[in-house]
Amino acid sequence: MAGTSNKKEELRIGLIGCGFMGRAHSNAFNRVANFFDQPLVPRLVAVCSRNEQQTQQFADTWGYESIETDWRALVDRNDIDAVDICVPNHLHCEIATAAAAAGKMVLCEKPLAMNSQEGETMCRAVEEAGVANMVWYNYRRVPAVMLASQLIQEGKLGRVFHYRANFLQDWTISQDVPQGGAALWRLDAAEAGSGVTGDLLAHCIDTALWLNSSIQNVTAMTETFVKQRLHQSTGELAPVKIDDACAFLCRFENGSLGVFESTRYARGHKALYTLEINGEHASLRWDLHDLHRLEYFSHDDEGRLRGWRSIHVTDHDGSQPYMDKWWVPGLQIGYEHTFVHQVADFIDGLATGEPAAPTFRDALATQRVCDAVLESAESGSWINVLQ
Ligand SMILES: NC(=O)c1ccc[n+]([C@@H]2O[C@H](COP(=O)([O-])OP(=O)(O)OC[C@H]3O[C@@H](n4cnc5c(N)ncnc54)[C@H](O)[C@@H]3O)[C@@H](O)[C@H]2O)c1
């Protein structure tokens, strides 16, 4: 890590992938030092995607100093400390293992991998190389969700009975939406691994494992409503092999019951991620469309005042996570800030030696649940989740 004029050290970033997440991460790397006073400051050294002109345009927009069009060239550079993987899922394992072998820290988008076998390979690669690693399950860093975690840790809910989560979208209802290629790689099992299970439920599972406890076993059903779509690489109709919708039940290690649902066929819903947890003393509810509010019901409240409170998470006294770093009480932040928080936590982890979660190993637990869900949908049986 090279020194800088303001005495802070640099975390030299090499980003791979210039799409949705490439933008979200670049914004976070650029913003973090403006709001978090930390010993390391990200420097955007290089960005890589396959099209030279688009990559240069991206570099100019976000402030990257140089470009590559082959990810291997980026991984091999000796002026980069951390490789950030923002490409479709089928590339995560190969890039992460190469980056770890080259001694780089590795930040990887979710889901960790196409399946648990790949995920295990990735964990071994970063652990054997001894490099810092993290997976971008960014919803943990929504202040309201972090507050939920704190309340649960403090025992406010008591024994937990139920955990339920949904992630609903509607963008693939038309059978004219093709599969494969830019952004639509999500519909192509060869690049995505799975459909809503790895794309959307993985977020719900990561949050659940973190907030509640590990998942012991699952029973699931999936459906592919549109069986054939034009494939953009061949121009021909091809079978659709991803799950368009998935619902599963599970048992958590703490004895609670889980109900999860995800689909891209819920007309009217764009990114409705909701979760609700019911405990002995209290319940919590959160909704991505209103991400700055945490709803809370406490049975300990005086009877005549008992009811759901809607907590606007913006206090600056340090009692509500992350908010003292931003504006003034009452003013909320948004989606992009979750990535800023994740970078800040990663840098904190480097400074303290306490790695920011989820690490690759943490994210492998989510991958194992996804695998069990897909296996159960295939077999029609309850499946134990490998721990
Ligand atoms: N954390 C989240 O909430 C969240 C949200 C969206 C996507 N994701 C994850 O982020 C990853 C990327 O998704 P996205 O929505 O940004 O995709 P995208 O389609 O918007 O962008 C993908 C980028 O990867 C590049 N790319 C593809 N193949 C490449 C190669 N061989 N070499 C170099 N670059 C290559 C493409 O050119 C494009 O710039 C996926 O793993 C996805 O699951 C996470």
The ligand as an SDF file (V2000), in Angstrom:
LIG
                    3D

 44 48  0  0  0  0  0  0  0  0999 V2000
  -25.3730   -6.7070   -3.8920 N   0  0  0  0  0  0  0  0  0  0  0  0
  -26.4240   -6.5420   -4.6850 C   0  0  0  0  0  0  0  0  0  0  0  0
  -27.4770   -6.1010   -4.2440 O   0  0  0  0  0  0  0  0  0  0  0  0
  -26.3440   -6.8860   -6.1350 C   0  0  0  0  0  0  0  0  0  0  0  0
  -27.1750   -6.2310   -7.0600 C   0  0  0  0  0  0  0  0  0  0  0  0
  -27.0220   -6.5280   -8.4130 C   0  0  0  0  0  0  0  0  0  0  0  0
  -26.0780   -7.4770   -8.8210 C   0  0  0  0  0  0  0  0  0  0  0  0
  -25.3050   -8.1130   -7.8990 N   0  0  0  0  0  0  0  0  0  0  0  0
  -24.2670   -9.0850   -8.3220 C   0  0  0  0  0  0  0  0  0  0  0  0
  -23.2030   -8.3730   -8.9560 O   0  0  0  0  0  0  0  0  0  0  0  0
  -22.6540   -9.1280  -10.0400 C   0  0  0  0  0  0  0  0  0  0  0  0
  -22.7400   -8.2780  -11.3080 C   0  0  0  0  0  0  0  0  0  0  0  0
  -24.0880   -7.9410  -11.5320 O   0  0  0  0  0  0  0  0  0  0  0  0
  -24.4990   -6.5880  -12.3110 P   0  0  0  0  0  0  0  0  0  0  0  0
  -25.9580   -6.3560  -12.0660 O   0  0  0  0  0  0  0  0  0  0  0  0
  -23.5360   -5.5170  -11.9980 O   0  0  0  0  0  0  0  0  0  0  0  0
  -24.2990   -7.0820  -13.8150 O   0  0  0  0  0  0  0  0  0  0  0  0
  -24.2190   -6.1940  -15.1250 P   0  0  0  0  0  0  0  0  0  0  0  0
  -24.6920   -7.0720  -16.2360 O   0  0  0  0  0  0  0  0  0  0  0  0
  -24.8550   -4.8680  -14.8980 O   0  0  0  0  0  0  0  0  0  0  0  0
  -22.6500   -5.9360  -15.2840 O   0  0  0  0  0  0  0  0  0  0  0  0
  -21.7530   -6.9830  -15.4890 C   0  0  0  0  0  0  0  0  0  0  0  0
  -20.4250   -6.4060  -15.9710 C   0  0  0  0  0  0  0  0  0  0  0  0
  -19.4840   -7.4830  -16.1040 O   0  0  0  0  0  0  0  0  0  0  0  0
  -18.7710   -7.3020  -17.3200 C   0  0  0  0  0  0  0  0  0  0  0  0
  -18.2180   -8.5810  -17.7510 N   0  0  0  0  0  0  0  0  0  0  0  0
  -18.8890   -9.6860  -18.1280 C   0  0  0  0  0  0  0  0  0  0  0  0
  -18.0130  -10.6510  -18.4820 N   0  0  0  0  0  0  0  0  0  0  0  0
  -16.7710  -10.1370  -18.2770 C   0  0  0  0  0  0  0  0  0  0  0  0
  -15.4660  -10.6460  -18.4630 C   0  0  0  0  0  0  0  0  0  0  0  0
  -15.2520  -11.8830  -18.9190 N   0  0  0  0  0  0  0  0  0  0  0  0
  -14.4100   -9.8420  -18.1820 N   0  0  0  0  0  0  0  0  0  0  0  0
  -14.6130   -8.5870  -17.7080 C   0  0  0  0  0  0  0  0  0  0  0  0
  -15.8350   -8.0460  -17.5290 N   0  0  0  0  0  0  0  0  0  0  0  0
  -16.8980   -8.8210  -17.8250 C   0  0  0  0  0  0  0  0  0  0  0  0
  -19.8110   -6.7410  -18.2690 C   0  0  0  0  0  0  0  0  0  0  0  0
  -19.2000   -6.1240  -19.3880 O   0  0  0  0  0  0  0  0  0  0  0  0
  -20.5040   -5.7350  -17.3460 C   0  0  0  0  0  0  0  0  0  0  0  0
  -19.7540   -4.5300  -17.3230 O   0  0  0  0  0  0  0  0  0  0  0  0
  -23.4490  -10.4290  -10.0770 C   0  0  0  0  0  0  0  0  0  0  0  0
  -22.7590  -11.4180   -9.3740 O   0  0  0  0  0  0  0  0  0  0  0  0
  -24.7580  -10.0880   -9.3460 C   0  0  0  0  0  0  0  0  0  0  0  0
  -25.3670  -11.2090   -8.7440 O   0  0  0  0  0  0  0  0  0  0  0  0
  -25.4160   -7.8200   -6.5700 C   0  0  0  0  0  0  0  0  0  0  0  0
  1  2  1  0
  2  3  2  0
  2  4  1  0
  4  5  1  0
  4 44  2  0
  5  6  2  0
  6  7  1  0
  7  8  2  0
  8  9  1  0
  8 44  1  0
  9 10  1  0
  9 42  1  0
 10 11  1  0
 11 12  1  0
 11 40  1  0
 12 13  1  0
 13 14  1  0
 14 15  2  0
 14 16  1  0
 14 17  1  0
 17 18  1  0
 18 19  2  0
 18 20  1  0
 18 21  1  0
 21 22  1  0
 22 23  1  0
 23 24  1  0
 23 38  1  0
 24 25  1  0
 25 26  1  0
 25 36  1  0
 26 27  1  0
 26 35  1  0
 27 28  2  0
 28 29  1  0
 29 30  1  0
 29 35  2  0
 30 31  1  0
 30 32  2  0
 32 33  1  0
 33 34  2  0
 34 35  1  0
 36 37  1  0
 36 38  1  0
 38 39  1  0
 40 41  1  0
 40 42  1  0
 42 43  1  0
M  CHG  2   8   1  16  -1
M  END
$$$$
